[in-house]
Amino acid sequence: MYDPDVGADVAFMAEEIAPGCQDPELIGRARRIAEAQVDLMRVARARRDIISAAMADPTTGPSPA
């Protein structure tokens, strides 16, 4: 993860998935799961922001065909 905040979220979540684990393979799997979860959360947040903006200004919707 290049974003330090995202990297911290992934590390925290991976530790929650596999607490105290010392197996590198399992830690890697937990990190991949955590990365996917963080991505899903970011997508959900972006979707919510787009919908909120559209509801605040209904003139920004798709143009009629």
N, C-alpha and C positions, 0 to 999 in steps of 0.2 A: 504494500500500500504506500503510495507516494504522499498522500495527505496525512500528516501526523495525527490529526483528530480521528480520521477514519481508521488508521492503524491502531490507535489506542482502543477504539470501539471493538475492532476485530480481536485484538489480544484479550480484552476483557471477556468478550463473548466466548472465545475459544476456551478460556479458563473455566467459564461457567459450564461449557459442554463437557469438558474432560478435566475436572478439577484435580490438580496435583499429579497429572499423568506425566510419566517420564518416557513413554514410548514415542519416538520421533514420528513413526508412521501414523499413530493415532492422533498425535498433536497436529500433524499436517492435515489430516482429515477434518479435525475439529476446526482448524483455521479456514479450510475451504467452505465448510458449512457456515461459519461465522461471516466470511466474506460475502457469501450468497445472501445471508440474512440482512447484512448491512446494505447491500445493493437493493434488496426488496424494500427496505425501509426508506431508502433515498428515493426510489421510484414512487412509492406511495406518497411521500412528502411532496415531491414535484407535482404529482397528479392533483393532490389536494390544493396546492398553491395555484395551479392552472384553473381548476374549477372555481376556487374562491375569487380569482381575478375576473373570470368570465361572469360570475354572478354579480360582482360589484359593478361591472360595466358591460351590460348586455349588448352594447354596440360592437364589441370586439369579437363576436361570434363569426362563424364561417359566412362568407358572402353567398348570397342566393345564386343559384345556377341559372 
